[in-house]
Amino acid sequence: MNEETKHNSEMVEKHIKGKIIKKPKVVIDYNTGKASIDLSDQMSSYSNPLRRSLKWYRKVALDGLLNIAVVNSLVLFNKVVNSNMSITNFQTSLVEQLIKKKTIFINPPTIKHQLEKTGKSRCFICYSVMSSEKERKYAQSHSLKVQTKCLACNKYYCTQCFIKDHKLQNN
């Protein structure tokens, strides 16, 4: 049986650093078509935080969470800042920045429940009542459009529905 492949044993001359070097065509084609995943794997292997004692599923999770995230962050950072920082310098800088961070909000600051004039949308309560009693299409065409929103709830309300909905919270 005669199986053919895309490549044969053909050698190609390449000019590298002023010298002529012969390489197999298959190697040249692989290097030109090398996907970004190869570069990502290479960069993440430079300083791998994984240890031999970890079980395989932990290694997979840590590799996915740590190494791939750090490499992707580096690529974005280099594009945004227009730099060429190495992966080891980026990891060091990343750790230093995380250690220096002083304020961590566990609970976001509280926002008062009050109506603010913002964009335009349908009243949350009016729409909910109409869509449950009739149907969604009816509610879309008949519920009240308002420009007032409770920033704490992140919902649009007409004045009457705001008072009804927040009466329980104010007591």
PAZAPA-4460 file (N, C-alpha, C; in steps of 0.05 Angstrom, whole numbers, plus 32768, in hexadecimal, padded with zeros to 4 digits):
% residues 171
    n_x    n_y    n_z   ca_x   ca_y   ca_z    c_x    c_y    c_z   seq   type   mol
   8011   7FE8   8000   8000   8000   8000   8012   8019   8000     1      M     A
   800D   802A   7FEE   801D   8042   7FEB   800F   805A   7FF7     2      N     A
   8017   8062   800F   800B   8079   801C   801C   8092   8016     3      E     A
   800E   80A7   800F   801C   80C0   800A   8016   80D4   8020     4      E     A
   802B   80E3   8027   8027   80F9   803A   802C   8113   802C     5      T     A
   8026   8129   803A   802A   8143   802E   8047   8149   8029     6      K     A
   8058   813F   803B   8075   8145   803A   8085   812C   8033     7      H     A
   809B   8131   8026   80AE   811C   8021   80C9   8124   802E     8      N     A
   80DE   8119   8027   80F8   811E   8034   8106   8136   8028     9      S     A
   80F8   8147   801B   8104   815E   800D   8111   8171   8022    10      E     A
   8129   817A   801C   8138   818D   802D   8137   81A9   8020    11      M     A
   8135   81BD   8030   8133   81D9   8027   814A   81E9   8033    12      V     A
   8156   81FA   8023   816B   820C   802E   815F   8225   803A    13      E     A
   8167   822B   8052   815D   8243   8060   8175   8255   8067    14      K     A
   8171   826F   8064   8185   8282   806D   817F   828B   8089    15      H     A
   818F   8282   809C   818B   8289   80B8   81A5   8295   80C3    16      I     A
   81A4   82AE   80CB   81BA   82BD   80D7   81D3   82BC   80C4    17      K     A
   81CE   82C0   80AB   81E4   82C2   8098   81EF   82A7   808F    18      G     A
   81E4   8291   8099   81ED   8276   8091   81D7   8268   8081    19      K     A
   81DF   8256   8070   81CC   8246   8061   81CA   822B   806F    20      I     A
   81B2   8225   8078   81AD   820C   8086   8198   81FC   8077    21      I     A
   819C   81E2   8076   8188   81D1   8069   8176   81C5   807F    22      K     A
   815C   81C7   807A   8148   81BC   808C   8134   81AD   807C    23      K     A
   8127   8198   8088   8112   818A   807A   80FA   819D   8076    24      P     A
   80ED   819A   805F   80D6   81AB   8059   80C0   81A8   806D    25      K     A
   80BD   8190   8079   80A8   818B   808C   80AC   819D   80A5    26      V     A
   80C5   81A1   80AD   80CB   81B2   80C4   80C5   81CF   80BE    27      V     A
   80CD   81D8   80A6   80C7   81F4   809D   80A9   81F9   809D    28      I     A
   809A   81E6   8092   807D   81EA   8091   8070   81EA   80AD    29      D     A
   807B   81D9   80BF   8070   81D9   80DA   8076   81F3   80E8    30      Y     A
   808E   81FD   80E5   8095   8217   80F2   8085   822E   80E8    31      N     A
   8080   822F   80CE   8070   8245   80C3   8053   8243   80CB    32      T     A
   8049   822A   80CE   802D   8227   80D5   8028   8223   80F3    33      G     A
   803D   8227   8103   803A   8222   8120   8025   8234   812B    34      K     A
   8012   8229   8139   7FFC   8238   8144   8004   8246   815D    35      A     A
   7FF4   8259   8165   7FFA   8268   817D   7FF8   8257   8196    36      S     A
   7FEB   8240   8194   7FEA   822E   81AC   8005   8224   81B2    37      I     A
   8016   821F   819E   8031   8216   81A3   8041   822B   81B2    38      D     A
   803E   8244   81AA   804B   8259   81B8   8041   825D   81D4    39      L     A
   8027   825A   81D8   801A   825C   81F2   8025   8246   8205    40      S     A
   8026   822D   81FB   8030   8217   820B   804D   821B   8212    41      D     A
   805C   8226   81FF   8079   822B   8204   807C   8240   821A    42      Q     A
   806D   8256   8218   8070   826B   822C   8067   8262   8247    43      M     A
   8051   8252   8249   8047   824A   8263   805A   8235   8270    44      S     A
   806B   8228   8260   807D   8214   826C   8095   8220   8279    45      S     A
   809B   8239   8275   80B3   8245   8280   80B4   8245   829F    46      Y     A
   809F   824B   82AC   809E   824A   82C9   8083   823F   82D2    47      S     A
   8081   8225   82D1   8069   8217   82D7   8065   8214   82F5    48      N     A
   804E   821C   8301   804A   821A   831E   8041   81FE   8326    49      P     A
   803D   81EC   8314   8034   81D1   831B   8049   81C1   8328    50      L     A
   8041   81AF   833A   8053   819E   8349   804D   8181   8342    51      R     A
   8061   8170   8346   805E   8154   833F   8049   8146   8350    52      R     A
   8045   814F   8368   8033   8140   837A   8015   8144   8374    53      S     A
   800F   8157   8363   7FF3   815C   835D   7FE7   8146   834C    54      L     A
   7FCE   8141   8351   7FBF   812E   8340   7FBB   813A   8325    55      K     A
   7FB7   812A   8311   7FB5   8133   82F5   7F9F   8147   82F1    56      W     A
   7F87   8143   82FD   7F71   8156   82F8   7F77   8171   8305    57      Y     A
   7F86   8172   831B   7F8D   818B   8326   7FA1   8199   8314    58      R     A
   7FB3   818A   8308   7FC7   8196   82F6   7FB9   81A2   82DD    59      K     A
   7FA5   8194   82D3   7F96   819F   82BC   7F88   81B8   82C4    60      V     A
   7F7B   81B9   82DB   7F6C   81D1   82E4   7F80   81E8   82E8    61      A     A
   7F96   81E2   82F6   7FA9   81F7   82FB   7FB6   8202   82E2    62      L     A
   7FBB   81EF   82CF   7FC7   81F7   82B6   7FB4   8209   82A7    63      D     A
   7F9B   8201   82A7   7F87   8212   8299   7F82   822D   82A6    64      G     A
   7F82   822D   82C0   7F7C   8246   82CF   7F94   8258   82D0    65      L     A
   7FAB   824D   82D6   7FC3   825E   82DA   7FD2   8264   82C1    66      L     A
   7FDD   824F   82B5   7FF0   8253   829F   7FE3   825F   8287    67      N     A
   7FCC   8255   827E   7FBF   825F   8266   7FB5   827C   826B    68      I     A
   7FAA   8281   8283   7FA1   829C   8289   7FB8   82B0   828A    69      A     A
   7FCE   82A8   8295   7FE5   82BA   8296   7FF0   82C0   827A    70      V     A
   7FF2   82AB   826A   7FFD   82AF   824E   7FEA   82C1   823E    71      V     A
   7FCF   82BC   8240   7FBC   82CD   8232   7FBD   82E9   823C    72      N     A
   7FC1   82ED   8256   7FC3   8308   8261   7FDC   8316   8257    73      S     A
   7FF2   8307   8255   800B   8313   824A   8007   831C   822D    74      L     A
   7FFA   830B   821D   7FF6   8312   8201   7FE5   832C   81FF    75      V     A
   7FD0   832D   820F   7FBF   8346   820E   7FCF   835E   8219    76      L     A
   7FDE   835A   822E   7FED   8370   8239   8001   837B   8225    77      F     A
   8010   8369   8218   8024   8371   8204   8017   8380   81ED    78      N     A
   7FFF   8378   81E5   7FF1   8385   81CF   7FE7   83A1   81D7    79      K     A
   7FDB   83A3   81EF   7FD0   83BC   81F8   7FE6   83D0   81FE    80      V     A
   7FFB   83C7   820C   8010   83D9   8214   8025   83DD   81FF    81      V     A
   8024   83CC   81EA   8037   83CC   81D4   8053   83C7   81DF    82      N     A
   8056   83B1   81EF   8070   83AA   81FA   8077   838E   81F2    83      S     A
   808E   8384   81FB   8096   8369   81F5   80A1   835C   820E    84      N     A
   8091   835D   8224   8099   8353   823E   809A   8334   823D    85      M     A
   80AE   8329   824A   80B1   830C   824B   809C   8300   825F    86      S     A
   8097   82E6   825C   8084   82D9   826D   808D   82D9   828A    87      I     A
   80A6   82D5   828F   80B0   82D4   82AB   80AE   82F0   82B8    88      T     A
   80B5   8305   82A9   80B2   8320   82B4   8095   8327   82B9    89      N     A
   8083   831E   82A7   8067   8323   82AA   805C   8315   82C3    90      F     A
   8064   82FC   82C7   805A   82ED   82DE   8064   82FA   82F8    91      Q     A
   807D   8303   82F8   8087   8311   8310   8078   832A   8315    92      T     A
   8073   833A   8300   8065   8353   8303   8048   834E   830C    93      S     A
   803C   8339   8301   8020   8332   8309   801E   832B   8326    94      L     A
   8031   831B   8330   8030   8313   834C   8035   832B   835E    95      V     A
   8048   833C   8357   804E   8354   8367   8035   8366   8368    96      E     A
   8027   8369   8352   800F   837B   8351   7FF9   836F   8362    97      Q     A
   7FF6   8354   8362   7FE2   8347   8372   7FE8   8349   8390    98      L     A
   8002   8348   8397   800A   834A   83B3   8006   8366   83BD    99      I     A
   800C   837A   83AD   800A   8396   83B5   7FED   83A0   83B7   100      K     A
   7FDA   8392   83AB   7FBE   839B   83AC   7FB5   839C   83C9   101      K     A
   7FAD   83B4   83D1   7FA5   83B8   83ED   7F87   83B5   83F2   102      K     A
   7F77   83C0   83E1   7F5A   83C0   83E6   7F4C   83AA   83D5   103      T     A
   7F3E   8399   83E3   7F2E   8384   83D6   7F12   8387   83E1   104      I     A
   7EFF   838C   83CF   7EE4   8390   83D7   7ED6   8375   83D8   105      F     A
   7ECE   836C   83F0   7EBF   8354   83F3   7EA2   835A   83EE   106      I     A
   7E98   836F   83FA   7E7D   8379   83F5   7E7F   8394   83E6   107      N     A
   7E72   8397   83D0   7E73   83B0   83C2   7E66   83C6   83D3   108      P     A
   7E6E   83DF   83CF   7E62   83F5   83DF   7E44   83F6   83DA   109      P     A
   7E35   83FC   83EF   7E18   83FB   83EC   7E0E   8414   83DD   110      T     A
   7DFA   8410   83CC   7DEE   8425   83BD   7DD2   8428   83C7   111      I     A
   7DC9   8441   83CB   7DAE   8446   83D4   7D9A   843F   83BF   112      K     A
   7D83   8435   83C8   7D6D   842F   83B6   7D5E   8449   83B0   113      H     A
   7D64   8455   8399   7D56   846D   8391   7D55   846E   8373   114      Q     A
   7D42   847C   8369   7D3E   847E   834C   7D51   8493   8341   115      L     A
   7D5E   848C   832B   7D6F   849E   831D   7D66   84A0   8300   116      E     A
   7D68   84B7   82F4   7D60   84BA   82D8   7D76   84B0   82C6   117      K     A
   7D70   849C   82B6   7D84   8490   82A4   7D78   848C   8289   118      T     A
   7D81   8477   827B   7D76   8471   8261   7D59   846A   8261   119      G     A
   7D4F   845C   824E   7D33   8457   824C   7D2F   8438   8249   120      K     A
   7D1D   842E   825A   7D16   8411   8258   7CFA   840D   8265   121      S     A
   7CF1   83F5   8264   7CD6   83EF   826F   7CD8   83EB   828D   122      R     A
   7CC3   83F3   829B   7CC1   83EF   82B8   7CC2   83D1   82BE   123      C     A
   7CD4   83CA   82D0   7CD8   83AE   82D6   7CBF   83A0   82E1   124      F     A
   7CB1   83AD   82F4   7C99   83A2   8300   7C82   83A1   82EC   125      I     A
   7C7D   83B7   82DF   7C67   83B8   82CB   7C6A   83A2   82B6   126      C     A
   7C83   83A0   82AC   7C88   838C   8297   7C84   8370   82A2   127      Y     A
   7C8F   836A   82BA   7C8C   8350   82C6   7C6F   8348   82CA   128      S     A
   7C5F   835A   82D4   7C42   8355   82D9   7C34   834F   82BF   129      V     A
   7C38   8360   82AB   7C2B   835D   8291   7C33   8343   8283   130      M     A
   7C4D   833D   8284   7C56   8325   8276   7C4C   830B   8283   131      S     A
   7C49   830C   829E   7C3E   82F4   82AC   7C20   82F2   82A8   132      S     A
   7C11   8308   82A7   7BF5   8307   82A3   7BED   8303   8286   133      E     A
   7BFA   830F   8274   7BF3   830C   8257   7C09   82FD   8249   134      K     A
   7C1A   830B   823B   7C31   82FE   822E   7C47   8313   822A   135      E     A
   7C5E   8309   8222   7C75   831A   8220   7C72   8330   820A   136      R     A
   7C66   8329   81F3   7C62   833C   81DE   7C50   8353   81E7   137      K     A
   7C3B   834C   81F5   7C29   8360   81FF   7C37   8373   8213   138      Y     A
   7C47   8367   8225   7C55   8377   8238   7C6A   8389   822B   139      A     A
   7C76   8380   8216   7C89   8391   8207   7C7C   83A9   81FB   140      Q     A
   7C64   83A6   81F2   7C57   83BD   81E4   7C46   83CE   81F7   141      S     A
   7C3F   83C4   820F   7C2C   83D3   8220   7C38   83DC   823B   142      H     A
   7C4F   83D1   8243   7C59   83D9   825D   7C67   83F5   825B   143      S     A
   7C68   8402   8271   7C71   841E   8271   7C8F   8420   826D   144      L     A
   7C97   8432   825B   7CB3   8438   8258   7CBA   844F   826A   145      K     A
   7CD0   844C   8279   7CD8   8460   828D   7CF6   8467   828A   146      V     A
   7CFD   847D   8295   7D19   8486   8295   7D25   8486   82B1   147      Q     A
   7D18   8478   82C4   7D22   8478   82DF   7D2A   845B   82E6   148      T     A
   7D41   845A   82F4   7D4D   8440   82FA   7D57   8440   8317   149      K     A
   7D53   842B   8326   7D5F   8428   8340   7D7A   841C   833C   150      C     A
   7D8F   842C   8343   7DAA   8423   833E   7DB2   840C   834F   151      L     A
   7DA7   840A   8367   7DAE   83F4   8379   7DA3   83D9   836F   152      A     A
   7D8B   83DA   8364   7D7E   83C2   8359   7D86   83BD   833C   153      C     A
   7D8F   83D2   832E   7D95   83D2   8312   7D7C   83CA   8301   154      N     A
   7D65   83D6   8309   7D4C   83D1   82FB   7D3E   83EB   82F6   155      K     A
   7D2F   83ED   82E0   7D1F   8404   82D9   7D04   8402   82E7   156      Y     A
   7CFB   8418   82F3   7CE1   8419   8301   7CD2   8432   82FA   157      Y     A
   7CB7   8430   82F9   7CA7   8448   82F9   7CA5   8450   8317   158      C     A
   7C9C   8468   831D   7C9C   8471   8339   7C8B   845F   834B   159      T     A
   7C73   8458   8341   7C60   8448   8351   7C6C   842D   8357   160      Q     A
   7C78   841F   8343   7C83   8405   8347   7C9C   8406   8359   161      C     A
   7CAB   841B   8357   7CC3   841E   8368   7CBA   841F   8386   162      F     A
   7CA6   842F   838B   7C9C   8432   83A7   7C91   8417   83B1   163      I     A
   7C82   8409   83A1   7C77   83EF   83A9   7C8D   83DB   83AE   164      K     A
   7CA0   83D9   839B   7CB5   83C5   839D   7CC9   83CA   83B4   165      D     A
   7CCD   83E3   83BA   7CE1   83EA   83CF   7CD4   83F0   83EA   166      H     A
   7CBA   83ED   83EC   7CAC   83F2   8405   7CB5   83DE   841A   167      K     A
   7CB9   83C4   8412   7CC1   83AF   8424   7CDE   83B4   842D   168      L     A
   7CEF   83BE   841C   7D0B   83C2   8422   7D0F   83D9   8435   169      Q     A
   7CFE   83ED   8434   7D01   8406   8444   7CF7   8402   8461   170      N     A
   7CE6   83EE   8466   7CDC   83EA   8481   7CF0   83DD   8493   171      N     A
***
